[in-house]
Amino acid sequence: MASSVTPTPLLKDELDIVIPTIRNLDFLEMWRPFFQPYHLIIVQDGDPSKVIKVPEGFDYELYNRNDINKILGPKSSCISFKDSACRCFGYMVSKKKYIFTIDDDCFVAKDPSGNDINALEQHIKNLLSPSTPFFFNTLYDPYREGADFVRGYPFSLCEGVPTAVSHGLWLNIPDYDAPTQLVKPRERNTRFVDAVLTIPKGTLFPMCGMNLAFDRELIGPAMYFGLMGDGQPIGRYDDMWAGWCMKVICDHLGLGVKTGLPYIWHSKASNPFVNLKKEYKGIYWQEELIPFFQGATLPKECTTAQSCYKELSKQVKAKLGKVDDYFNKLADAMLTWIEAWDELNPSTQLPDGK
């Protein structure tokens, strides 16, 4: 496909790549042509005394649990341990406008022509072009080359709204829950769908954190990945929780969320029995969580991601606390997260964000 006339800005001074890990980052070799110009924030989970090796030539900072405790003090209780939810600490310490986060078992995918896909470049394209959450365009993203708004699309909505989140997909191992993994252990995703869609206002979706980019200034404070893993009754719902909170807040603030391209190659399936143990409460609880988020409304006085998130935490406590006491703890952690965010990012407390 011919490249568009204006090349996509690299944003190399405006974007951090956040990677949660417990192992050496050999996977970065494959990403070197695409990631090397960028600053990496590596959040080391598990044993802080373990040395994580990063290939030479990358500009990075690495934080382990000791660093998190030192930087946040008592507020470090809001950052999960022994779960990839710890990645959100990287969002908090970043000083850049954009974040791209990727898991260490995600490799470079190929498009149907056999070319390597520069996932980061596509995320940047998604974030820098508007979204259309209020009226669905049947040619999908109207701002892509070769597409436009179709007949019958209201001209008053053609300007679109700022895009806060770009949610990418995966070839090979699909992001299934444990029961589906158990029923379809050999299923692989080979379907490359060349499309980017804006998720309509009022529609929730399952956000996967392994190939995700967002505008930190617009929505960063809402991208909290919750209390998961060690000492918690649930795991593997960190990105789901963040996605539900984020979408309610984006809908309220008039921001857009896109899903579709880019694809990465997800290289290995996690153990479905271990996953079931982590997920089973979530599978049960989500039947009450989803209606809660579908019905959540925020007052018009909430004009920043922070104020929206604080209000949402109150509603979590009031309405989900009775589902399980875990949600009372989670609601408190949501407030702690915002306090810690504001301490590390004092300027983002100003209500006059873009």
C-alpha positions in Angstrom: 0.0 0.0 0.0 1.4 3.4 -0.9 2.3 5.5 2.1 0.3 8.7 2.5 1.7 12.0 1.4 2.4 13.2 5.0 4.5 10.8 6.9 3.3 9.9 10.4 5.2 11.9 13.0 7.4 9.7 15.1 6.7 11.6 18.3 9.9 10.2 19.6 10.2 12.9 22.3 6.6 12.7 23.2 6.0 9.0 23.7 7.2 6.4 26.3 7.0 2.7 25.8 5.9 0.9 29.0 6.8 -2.8 29.4 5.9 -4.9 32.5 8.2 -8.0 32.8 9.7 -10.7 35.0 12.3 -11.8 32.5 15.2 -10.7 30.2 13.9 -8.5 27.4 15.3 -10.4 24.4 12.0 -9.8 22.6 13.2 -6.2 22.1 15.7 -7.3 19.4 12.8 -8.0 17.0 11.3 -4.6 17.8 14.6 -2.7 17.5 13.9 -1.0 14.1 10.7 0.4 15.5 11.4 1.0 19.2 15.0 2.1 19.4 14.3 5.9 18.9 12.0 5.9 22.0 12.5 6.0 25.7 11.4 2.7 27.5 10.0 2.5 31.0 10.4 -1.1 32.2 8.4 -2.1 35.3 9.9 -5.2 36.8 7.5 -7.4 38.6 8.3 -10.2 41.1 11.6 -10.5 42.9 13.4 -7.1 42.9 16.8 -8.7 43.5 16.6 -10.5 40.1 18.6 -8.7 37.4 16.6 -8.1 34.2 18.8 -7.9 31.1 17.9 -5.3 28.4 19.6 -5.5 25.0 22.2 -2.9 24.3 21.3 0.4 22.5 18.0 1.0 24.1 17.3 4.1 26.2 15.4 2.9 29.3 14.7 3.3 32.9 13.8 0.3 35.0 11.7 0.2 38.2 11.4 -2.8 40.5 9.2 -3.2 43.6 11.8 -1.5 45.9 11.8 1.6 43.6 8.0 1.7 43.6 7.9 1.6 47.4 10.6 4.2 47.6 8.9 6.6 45.2 5.3 6.2 46.4 5.9 5.3 50.1 2.6 4.1 51.7 0.7 4.9 48.5 2.6 2.1 46.8 -0.2 -0.2 48.1 -2.2 0.8 45.0 0.3 -0.8 42.7 -0.3 -4.5 42.1 2.4 -7.1 42.7 3.0 -10.4 40.8 0.6 -9.2 38.1 1.1 -7.3 34.9 -1.2 -4.6 36.4 2.0 -3.2 37.8 2.5 -1.6 34.3 0.4 1.4 35.3 3.2 2.6 37.6 5.0 3.3 34.3 2.1 5.5 33.2 2.4 7.5 36.4 6.1 8.2 36.3 6.2 9.0 32.6 6.6 12.6 31.7 5.5 12.2 28.1 2.1 13.0 26.4 1.6 9.5 24.9 2.1 6.0 26.2 2.4 2.7 24.2 2.4 -0.4 26.4 3.2 -3.9 25.1 3.8 -7.3 26.7 7.1 -9.2 26.5 5.6 -12.1 24.6 4.3 -9.9 21.8 6.4 -10.0 18.6 6.3 -8.1 15.3 3.4 -9.4 13.1 3.3 -9.5 9.3 0.6 -8.0 7.2 -1.0 -10.2 4.4 1.7 -9.1 2.0 4.4 -10.4 4.3 5.7 -7.0 5.5 6.6 -6.3 9.1 3.9 -4.3 10.9 5.1 -1.2 12.7 2.5 -1.4 15.4 3.7 1.8 17.1 3.4 3.9 13.9 -0.2 2.7 13.5 -1.1 3.5 17.1 0.3 7.0 16.5 -1.9 7.4 13.4 -4.9 6.3 15.4 -4.2 8.7 18.2 -3.4 11.7 16.0 -6.6 11.4 13.9 -10.1 12.1 15.4 -12.7 9.5 16.5 -16.4 9.4 15.7 -18.2 8.0 18.8 -21.5 9.7 18.2 -22.5 8.4 14.8 -21.1 5.2 13.2 -19.4 5.4 9.8 -20.0 2.2 7.7 -16.6 2.7 6.0 -15.1 2.6 9.5 -12.3 5.1 10.1 -13.2 8.0 7.7 -9.8 9.6 8.2 -7.8 6.8 6.7 -6.4 7.0 3.2 -9.0 5.8 0.7 -12.0 6.2 3.1 -14.3 9.0 3.9 -17.7 9.8 5.5 -20.5 8.0 3.7 -23.6 9.5 2.3 -26.0 10.3 5.1 -23.3 11.1 7.7 -24.2 14.5 9.4 -21.7 17.2 8.4 -21.9 18.7 11.9 -20.2 15.5 13.2 -17.5 15.2 10.6 -14.9 17.1 12.7 -14.9 14.2 15.1 -13.5 14.3 18.7 -9.9 13.8 20.1 -8.8 10.2 20.3 -7.7 9.2 23.8 -7.1 5.5 23.3 -5.9 3.2 20.5 -6.6 -0.5 21.2 -4.6 -2.9 19.0 -5.2 -6.6 18.3 -3.2 -9.9 18.1 -2.5 -12.6 15.6 -1.7 -16.2 16.6 -2.7 -16.6 20.3 -6.1 -14.9 20.9 -6.8 -13.1 24.2 -9.4 -15.6 25.5 -10.6 -16.3 29.0 -9.7 -19.6 30.7 -13.0 -21.5 29.9 -12.6 -20.6 26.2 -8.9 -21.5 26.3 -9.8 -24.9 27.8 -12.5 -25.6 25.1 -10.3 -24.4 22.2 -6.7 -25.1 23.2 -5.4 -25.1 19.6 -7.3 -22.2 18.2 -5.2 -19.5 16.6 -6.2 -16.1 15.2 -5.1 -15.9 11.6 -7.6 -13.3 10.4 -6.1 -10.0 9.6 -8.9 -7.4 9.4 -7.7 -4.2 7.8 -9.9 -1.9 9.8 -9.9 0.7 12.6 -13.2 1.4 14.3 -14.3 4.0 16.8 -16.2 2.3 19.6 -19.5 4.1 19.9 -20.5 6.2 22.8 -22.3 4.1 25.4 -20.7 0.8 24.3 -18.2 -1.0 26.6 -15.6 -3.3 25.4 -13.0 -5.8 26.8 -9.7 -3.7 26.7 -6.6 -5.8 26.4 -3.4 -4.2 27.8 -0.8 -6.0 25.7 -0.9 -3.8 22.6 -2.4 -0.5 23.7 -1.6 3.2 23.3 -3.2 6.3 24.8 -3.0 10.0 25.3 -1.7 10.3 28.8 -2.7 14.0 29.1 -6.3 13.3 28.1 -7.0 10.1 30.0 -3.9 8.9 31.9 -5.3 9.3 35.4 -8.2 6.9 34.4 -5.8 4.2 33.2 -5.4 2.5 36.6 -5.1 -1.3 36.3 -6.6 -2.0 39.7 -5.6 -4.3 42.6 -4.7 -7.7 41.1 -2.4 -10.6 41.8 -0.5 -11.1 45.1 -2.9 -10.9 48.1 -5.9 -10.1 45.9 -8.9 -12.5 45.1 -8.6 -11.8 41.4 -6.2 -11.5 38.5 -6.3 -11.0 34.7 -9.0 -8.3 35.0 -6.6 -5.4 35.4 -6.9 -4.2 31.8 -10.7 -4.9 31.8 -11.2 -2.8 34.9 -9.2 0.1 33.4 -11.1 -0.2 30.1 -14.5 0.0 31.7 -13.6 3.0 33.9 -11.8 4.7 31.0 -14.7 4.2 28.5 -17.3 5.6 30.9 -15.0 8.6 31.5 -14.2 9.1 27.8 -17.9 9.0 27.0 -18.5 11.7 29.6 -15.7 13.9 28.5 -16.5 13.5 24.8 -13.3 11.6 23.9 -12.8 8.8 21.4 -11.6 5.2 21.7 -10.5 3.2 18.6 -9.9 -0.5 18.2 -8.6 -2.7 15.3 -5.2 -2.1 13.7 -2.4 -2.5 14.6 -1.8 -6.2 15.0 1.1 -7.8 17.0 2.0 -11.5 17.0 1.1 -12.9 20.4 3.6 -15.7 20.9 2.5 -17.9 23.8 -0.6 -19.0 25.5 -0.7 -18.7 29.3 -1.7 -21.8 31.3 -5.6 -22.0 31.3 -5.8 -23.7 34.7 -3.7 -21.0 36.3 -5.8 -18.4 34.5 -9.0 -20.0 35.7 -7.9 -19.7 39.3 -7.1 -16.0 38.7 -10.3 -15.3 36.7 -13.1 -17.3 38.2 -14.3 -14.6 40.6 -14.1 -12.1 37.8 -16.1 -14.2 35.5 -18.8 -14.4 38.2 -18.6 -10.8 39.3 -18.5 -9.2 35.8 -22.2 -10.1 35.4 -22.8 -7.4 38.0 -19.9 -5.1 37.1 -21.0 -4.6 33.5 -24.5 -3.4 34.3 -22.9 -1.0 36.9 -20.6 0.5 34.3 -23.4 0.6 31.7 -25.6 2.6 34.1 -22.8 4.8 35.5 -23.2 8.6 34.9 -20.9 11.4 36.0 -22.0 14.9 37.0 -21.2 17.7 34.6 -19.0 19.3 37.2 -16.5 16.5 36.5 -14.4 18.0 33.7 -11.1 16.3 34.2 -10.1 12.6 34.1 -9.1 13.0 37.8 -12.4 14.4 39.0 -14.3 11.8 36.9 -12.2 9.0 38.4 -12.7 10.1 42.0 -16.5 10.3 41.4 -16.4 6.8 39.8 -14.6 5.4 42.9 -17.4 6.7 45.1 -19.9 4.9 43.0 -17.8 1.7 43.0 -17.9 1.8 46.8 -21.6 2.6 47.0 -22.8 0.1 44.5 -20.2 -2.6 44.2 -19.1 -2.8 47.8 -22.1 -5.1 48.5 -21.0 -7.5 45.7 -17.8 -8.2 47.6 -15.6 -6.3 50.2 -12.8 -6.4 47.6 -14.6 -3.5 45.8 -14.4 -1.3 48.9 -10.6 -1.9 48.9 -10.5 -1.3 45.2 -12.4 2.0 45.5 -10.0 3.2 48.2 -7.0 2.2 46.0 -8.6 4.2 43.1 -8.4 7.3 45.3 -4.9 6.5 46.4 -3.9 6.1 42.8 -5.2 9.6 41.9 -3.4 11.1 45.0 -0.2 9.5 43.9 -0.7 10.5 40.3 -1.2 14.2 41.3 1.9 14.1 43.5 4.0 12.9 40.7 2.2 15.0 38.0 1.3 18.3 39.7 0.6 20.2 36.5 -2.0 17.7 35.3 -4.3 18.8 38.1 -5.1 22.0 36.2 -8.7 21.7 34.8 -7.8 23.4 31.5 -6.3 20.4 29.8 -6.5 20.2 26.0 
